[in-house]
Amino acid sequence: MIIQSKRVYIASSFIPAQIEIENGTVKAIYNYGEKAADRDYEDLRIVPGFYDVHTHGYHGYDTTAGGKDGLKAWLKYLPSEGVCGVCPTTLTQSHDTLKKAVAEVAEVKKEDPQGAEILGIHFEGPYLDVKYKGAQPEQYIVKGTVEEFKEYQDACGGLIKIITLAPEHDDNFELTKYCANTGVCVSIGHTDTSYETAIMALANGAKGFTHTYNGMTGLSHRANGAVGAAFRSHDTYAECICDGNHSTLAALNIFFREKQNFGIMISDSLMCKGYEVGSVFDFGGQDVEIYPDGSAHITTGKKQLAGSTLKINEGLKILVEKALVPFEVALDAATINPMRYLNMDDHKGRIKVGFDADIVVLNDDYSVRQTYCLGKEQL
């Protein structure tokens, strides 16, 4: 198949080009109009596919609660927002519940489902700090051990690629070091850590920060906190929820000025995504309601902001059109940066010969005209 447009994003710029797709990869790139095209998208933007490495669920499905049919339906939906790959993300729950959940994700991956590709599992909790637990159920938060984490990895055949933990509760950074040595990205999050402890966690193998600004110690001029460590460490990755609710537009602009090639856009979406405003759901034993601005709030007990209902293509629009983040920086945050983070940038994250044909065609309003996941049309 050959697709073409007068605006194809290659080598950080838009050029007129054709893309030949074969067996799920980009076989060749030609000048626009050089060969007969199967799909001509004229002036629409063709960009690399998006990847969401922190997202809990959609339309009634939650990674931790499980349900193979729900996961498959979610994967089929994701290309509608341009997402070609995803890391289903767990929620703090009991040992048995988490073990079952990660095993189920691995089972679905083996079945080669339609839609977005499962890139790995993001294991968020239960090794967190109670003070900064956010929407995580407190009763299941525990101290992490290498032995227990091995059980989770064994249950899913090593599919856990990211783990969020609070480094101040990781004695001698033992779990951090183990994960780093076994290829798991350690992300500092839901943490009461000091700036100094965060930097030491990075020195011992941590690689990034989970939903920066949210669920962590903030930055001030005398106590720099986890946010300060995320900004000061220019060669470490950091997630950011780009919905304009979890962080102001100014904060988003500041984040991407600081992190540049190391910023990662995430949705942190919950099972309520895809439902109407006012819908209420059970999230780990807590009621969560969708507000008019699209945010999700816990309404049980102390009311607070939980996850989001953000679509990644809409996050791109928010960054560029409202937060005034340069298009290249914003696009990289949803494409090549998460692939660098997962060490998959040798075959994903760019439109380039030999790379996976994960490709998105965007309308001028940032809605998705078509998504190709490993070369297959999805919409």
C-alpha positions as CSV (number, residue, x, y, z in Angstrom):
1,M,0.0,0.0,0.0
2,I,1.2,3.5,-0.8
3,I,-0.3,6.6,1.0
4,Q,0.7,10.2,0.4
5,S,0.2,13.8,1.4
6,K,1.8,17.1,0.8
7,R,2.5,17.3,4.5
8,V,4.2,14.2,5.8
9,Y,6.2,14.6,9.1
10,I,9.7,13.3,8.3
11,A,13.0,14.4,10.0
12,S,11.2,17.0,12.2
13,S,9.5,18.8,9.2
14,F,6.6,18.5,6.9
15,I,7.4,17.5,3.3
16,P,5.4,16.3,0.3
17,A,5.9,12.5,0.3
18,Q,4.6,9.0,-0.3
19,I,4.9,6.2,2.2
20,E,5.0,2.6,1.0
21,I,3.8,0.1,3.7
22,E,4.5,-3.6,3.5
23,N,4.2,-6.3,6.2
24,G,3.6,-3.8,8.9
25,T,6.6,-1.6,8.3
26,V,7.6,1.4,6.2
27,K,9.2,-0.2,3.1
28,A,10.0,2.9,1.2
29,I,9.5,6.7,1.1
30,Y,9.1,8.5,-2.3
31,N,8.5,11.9,-3.5
32,Y,4.9,13.0,-3.6
33,G,3.2,11.7,-6.8
34,E,6.1,9.6,-7.8
35,K,4.1,6.4,-7.8
36,A,0.4,5.5,-8.0
37,A,-1.0,6.1,-4.5
38,D,-3.7,3.9,-2.9
39,R,-4.7,6.7,-0.5
40,D,-4.1,10.4,-1.2
41,Y,-4.6,12.6,1.8
42,E,-3.8,15.8,-0.1
43,D,-3.0,18.5,2.4
44,L,-3.7,16.7,5.6
45,R,-0.9,16.1,8.1
46,I,0.6,12.6,8.3
47,V,2.5,12.1,11.5
48,P,3.9,9.2,13.5
49,G,1.4,7.2,15.6
50,F,0.8,8.1,19.2
51,Y,1.7,6.1,22.3
52,D,0.1,6.3,25.7
53,V,2.2,4.8,28.4
54,H,0.0,5.7,31.3
55,T,-3.7,5.0,31.0
56,H,-6.0,2.9,33.2
57,G,-9.0,2.2,31.0
58,Y,-12.0,3.3,28.9
59,H,-15.7,3.0,28.7
60,G,-16.2,0.7,31.7
61,Y,-13.0,-1.2,31.4
62,D,-10.3,-0.9,34.0
63,T,-6.9,-2.7,33.8
64,T,-6.9,-3.7,37.4
65,A,-10.6,-4.9,37.5
66,G,-9.9,-6.9,34.4
67,G,-12.0,-8.4,31.7
68,K,-10.4,-9.6,28.5
69,D,-13.3,-8.5,26.3
70,G,-13.1,-5.0,27.8
71,L,-9.4,-4.8,27.1
72,K,-9.9,-5.9,23.5
73,A,-12.7,-3.3,23.0
74,W,-10.4,-0.6,24.4
75,L,-7.5,-1.6,22.0
76,K,-9.9,-1.3,19.1
77,Y,-11.1,2.1,20.2
78,L,-7.6,3.7,20.8
79,P,-6.8,4.3,17.1
80,S,-9.7,6.7,16.9
81,E,-7.6,9.1,18.9
82,G,-4.4,8.2,17.0
83,V,-3.0,5.8,19.6
84,C,-1.1,2.9,18.1
85,G,0.5,1.5,21.2
86,V,-0.4,1.5,24.9
87,C,0.8,0.4,28.3
88,P,-2.4,-0.6,30.3
89,T,-1.9,0.8,33.8
90,T,-2.8,-0.9,37.0
91,L,-4.3,0.7,40.2
92,T,-3.2,-0.1,43.7
93,Q,-5.1,-3.1,44.8
94,S,-4.6,-6.4,46.7
95,H,-1.8,-8.8,45.7
96,D,-4.1,-11.4,44.2
97,T,-6.1,-8.8,42.2
98,L,-2.9,-7.3,40.7
99,K,-1.4,-10.6,39.9
100,K,-4.5,-11.7,38.1
101,A,-4.8,-8.3,36.3
102,V,-1.2,-8.4,34.8
103,A,-1.6,-12.0,33.8
104,E,-4.8,-11.2,31.9
105,V,-3.1,-8.3,30.0
106,A,-0.3,-10.7,29.0
107,E,-2.9,-13.3,27.8
108,V,-4.6,-10.8,25.6
109,K,-1.3,-9.6,24.1
110,K,-0.5,-13.2,23.1
111,E,-3.9,-13.3,21.2
112,D,-2.7,-10.5,18.9
113,P,-5.9,-8.4,19.2
114,Q,-7.0,-5.8,16.7
115,G,-6.3,-2.1,17.2
116,A,-3.5,-0.6,19.3
117,E,-0.6,-2.7,20.3
118,I,0.1,-3.6,23.9
119,L,3.6,-2.3,24.5
120,G,3.9,-3.4,28.1
121,I,2.2,-2.9,31.5
122,H,2.6,0.2,33.6
123,F,2.6,-1.0,37.2
124,E,1.4,2.0,39.2
125,G,1.3,1.0,42.9
126,P,1.0,-0.4,45.4
127,Y,4.5,0.8,46.4
128,L,3.4,4.4,47.0
129,D,3.3,7.1,49.7
130,V,0.0,7.5,51.6
131,K,0.2,11.3,51.8
132,Y,0.4,11.6,48.0
133,K,-1.7,8.6,47.1
134,G,-4.2,10.6,45.1
135,A,-6.9,8.3,43.8
136,Q,-5.0,5.2,44.9
137,P,-6.9,3.2,47.6
138,E,-4.9,3.6,50.8
139,Q,-5.7,0.2,52.3
140,Y,-3.7,-1.6,49.7
141,I,-0.6,0.6,49.7
142,V,2.4,-1.6,50.9
143,K,6.2,-1.4,51.1
144,G,7.7,-2.9,47.9
145,T,10.1,-5.8,47.8
146,V,12.0,-7.4,45.0
147,E,10.6,-10.8,45.9
148,E,7.0,-9.6,45.5
149,F,7.7,-7.7,42.3
150,K,9.2,-10.9,40.8
151,E,5.9,-12.6,41.4
152,Y,4.0,-10.0,39.4
153,Q,6.6,-10.2,36.6
154,D,6.4,-14.0,36.6
155,A,2.6,-13.8,36.3
156,C,2.8,-11.8,33.1
157,G,5.9,-13.2,31.6
158,G,8.0,-10.0,32.2
159,L,5.5,-7.7,30.5
160,I,5.8,-5.0,33.2
161,K,7.9,-2.3,31.5
162,I,7.2,0.7,33.8
163,I,6.8,0.8,37.6
164,T,5.7,3.8,39.6
165,L,7.0,3.9,43.1
166,A,7.8,6.3,46.0
167,P,11.6,6.1,46.4
168,E,11.6,7.2,50.0
169,H,10.0,3.8,50.9
170,D,12.5,1.7,48.8
171,D,15.2,0.7,51.3
172,N,18.6,1.2,49.9
173,F,16.9,1.6,46.5
174,E,16.9,-2.2,46.2
175,L,13.7,-2.5,44.1
176,T,14.8,0.5,42.0
177,K,18.1,-1.2,41.2
178,Y,16.5,-4.5,40.5
179,C,14.1,-3.0,38.1
180,A,16.7,-0.9,36.3
181,N,18.9,-4.0,35.9
182,T,16.1,-6.0,34.4
183,G,14.9,-3.4,31.9
184,V,12.0,-2.0,33.8
185,C,11.6,1.9,33.8
186,V,11.4,3.1,37.3
187,S,9.2,6.2,37.5
188,I,9.1,8.4,40.7
189,G,5.6,9.1,41.6
190,H,2.9,9.3,44.3
191,T,5.8,10.4,46.5
192,D,6.6,12.6,49.5
193,T,10.3,12.5,48.5
194,S,12.7,15.3,49.0
195,Y,14.7,16.7,46.1
196,E,17.8,15.0,47.4
197,T,16.2,11.5,47.7
198,A,14.8,11.8,44.2
199,I,18.2,12.6,42.8
200,M,19.7,9.6,44.6
201,A,16.9,7.4,43.2
202,L,17.9,8.6,39.7
203,A,21.5,7.8,40.6
204,N,20.4,4.2,41.5
205,G,18.5,3.6,38.3
206,A,15.2,5.5,38.3
207,K,14.5,6.8,34.8
208,G,11.5,9.1,35.0
209,F,8.7,10.8,36.9
210,T,5.0,9.9,36.9
211,H,2.4,12.6,36.0
212,T,4.7,15.4,37.0
213,Y,3.2,18.1,39.3
214,N,0.5,15.7,40.5
215,G,1.0,13.2,43.3
216,M,4.4,14.5,44.4
217,T,6.3,17.2,46.4
218,G,6.3,20.5,44.7
219,L,9.0,23.0,43.8
220,S,9.8,26.0,46.0
221,H,13.0,28.0,46.2
222,R,14.1,26.3,49.5
223,A,12.5,22.8,49.2
224,N,12.9,21.7,45.6
225,G,10.9,18.5,45.9
226,A,10.2,15.9,43.2
227,V,9.1,18.5,40.7
228,G,12.4,20.3,41.1
229,A,14.3,17.0,40.6
230,A,12.3,16.4,37.4
231,F,13.2,19.8,36.1
232,R,16.8,19.8,37.2
233,S,17.6,16.4,35.8
234,H,17.7,17.3,32.1
235,D,18.4,13.7,30.9
236,T,15.5,12.0,32.7
237,Y,12.0,11.4,31.3
238,A,8.9,12.8,32.8
239,E,5.2,12.2,32.2
240,C,2.6,15.0,32.1
241,I,-1.2,14.8,31.9
242,C,-2.0,17.3,29.1
243,D,-5.7,17.9,29.7
244,G,-5.4,21.5,31.1
245,N,-7.1,20.3,34.3
246,H,-4.4,18.5,36.2
247,S,-2.0,21.3,35.4
248,T,-2.6,24.8,34.1
249,L,-1.8,25.8,30.6
250,A,1.1,27.9,32.0
251,A,2.4,24.9,33.9
252,L,2.2,22.7,30.7
253,N,4.3,25.4,28.9
254,I,6.9,25.5,31.6
255,F,7.1,21.7,31.8
256,F,7.8,21.3,28.1
257,R,10.3,24.2,28.1
258,E,12.2,22.3,30.8
259,K,11.9,18.7,29.6
260,Q,12.0,19.2,25.8
261,N,13.1,15.8,24.3
262,F,12.3,14.0,27.6
263,G,8.7,15.1,28.1
264,I,6.0,12.4,27.7
265,M,2.3,13.2,27.1
266,I,0.0,10.8,29.0
267,S,-3.8,10.6,29.4
268,D,-4.0,8.9,32.8
269,S,-7.5,8.1,31.6
270,L,-9.9,6.1,33.7
271,M,-12.7,3.7,32.9
272,C,-15.1,6.6,32.8
273,K,-13.6,7.9,29.6
274,G,-16.0,7.6,26.7
275,Y,-19.1,8.3,28.9
276,E,-21.2,11.4,29.3
277,V,-20.7,14.2,31.8
278,G,-22.2,13.3,35.1
279,S,-21.6,9.6,34.8
280,V,-20.5,8.0,38.1
281,F,-18.3,4.9,38.4
282,D,-16.7,2.7,41.0
283,F,-12.9,3.1,40.9
284,G,-11.1,0.9,43.4
285,G,-14.0,1.2,45.8
286,Q,-14.4,4.9,45.3
287,D,-17.1,6.8,43.4
288,V,-15.7,8.8,40.5
289,E,-17.8,11.4,38.5
290,I,-17.1,13.0,35.2
291,Y,-17.2,16.8,35.5
292,P,-18.2,19.2,32.6
293,D,-14.6,20.0,31.8
294,G,-13.9,16.3,31.2
295,S,-12.0,15.7,34.4
296,A,-12.8,12.8,36.7
297,H,-13.3,13.5,40.4
298,I,-13.5,11.2,43.5
299,T,-16.8,12.0,45.2
300,T,-16.5,9.5,48.0
301,G,-15.4,11.1,51.3
302,K,-12.8,13.8,50.6
303,K,-13.5,15.1,47.1
304,Q,-10.4,15.4,44.8
305,L,-9.3,15.2,41.2
306,A,-8.6,11.7,40.0
307,G,-7.6,10.7,36.4
308,S,-8.8,12.1,33.2
309,T,-10.9,11.4,30.1
310,L,-8.3,12.9,27.8
311,K,-7.8,11.7,24.2
312,I,-4.2,12.0,23.0
313,N,-5.1,13.8,19.8
314,E,-6.9,16.4,21.9
315,G,-3.9,16.6,24.2
316,L,-1.8,17.5,21.2
317,K,-4.2,20.3,20.3
318,I,-4.3,21.6,23.9
319,L,-0.5,21.8,24.0
320,V,-0.1,23.5,20.6
321,E,-3.1,25.8,20.5
322,K,-3.6,26.7,24.1
323,A,-0.4,26.0,26.0
324,L,1.7,27.4,23.1
325,V,4.1,24.5,23.1
326,P,5.9,24.2,19.7
327,F,4.3,21.6,17.5
328,E,7.5,19.6,17.2
329,V,8.0,19.4,21.0
330,A,4.3,18.5,21.5
331,L,4.3,15.8,18.8
332,D,7.6,14.2,20.1
333,A,5.9,13.9,23.5
334,A,3.3,11.5,22.1
335,T,5.6,9.7,19.6
336,I,9.4,9.3,19.8
337,N,9.9,10.3,23.5
338,P,7.8,7.5,25.0
339,M,9.5,5.1,22.6
340,R,13.0,6.3,23.8
341,Y,11.8,5.8,27.3
342,L,10.8,2.2,26.6
343,N,13.9,1.6,24.5
344,M,11.8,1.0,21.4
345,D,12.9,4.0,19.4
346,D,15.0,1.7,17.1
347,H,11.7,0.7,15.3
348,K,8.9,3.0,16.6
349,G,8.2,6.7,16.9
350,R,9.2,8.0,13.5
351,I,8.1,7.7,9.9
352,K,11.2,6.2,8.6
353,V,12.2,3.2,6.3
354,G,12.4,0.0,8.4
355,F,10.3,1.4,11.2
356,D,6.9,0.0,12.2
357,A,4.1,1.6,10.1
358,D,2.3,3.3,13.1
359,I,0.9,6.4,11.3
360,V,-1.8,8.9,12.0
361,V,-3.6,11.2,9.5
362,L,-4.8,14.4,11.2
363,N,-7.5,16.8,10.1
364,D,-6.7,20.4,10.6
365,D,-8.8,20.5,13.8
366,Y,-6.6,17.7,15.2
367,S,-9.4,15.1,14.8
368,V,-8.2,11.8,13.4
369,R,-8.9,11.0,9.7
370,Q,-7.2,7.6,9.7
371,T,-4.8,5.6,11.9
372,Y,-2.5,2.8,10.7
373,C,-1.4,0.4,13.4
374,L,1.5,-1.7,12.0
375,G,0.3,-0.8,8.6
376,K,-3.4,-1.8,9.1
377,E,-6.1,0.8,8.5
378,Q,-8.2,1.1,11.7
379,L,-11.0,3.6,10.9
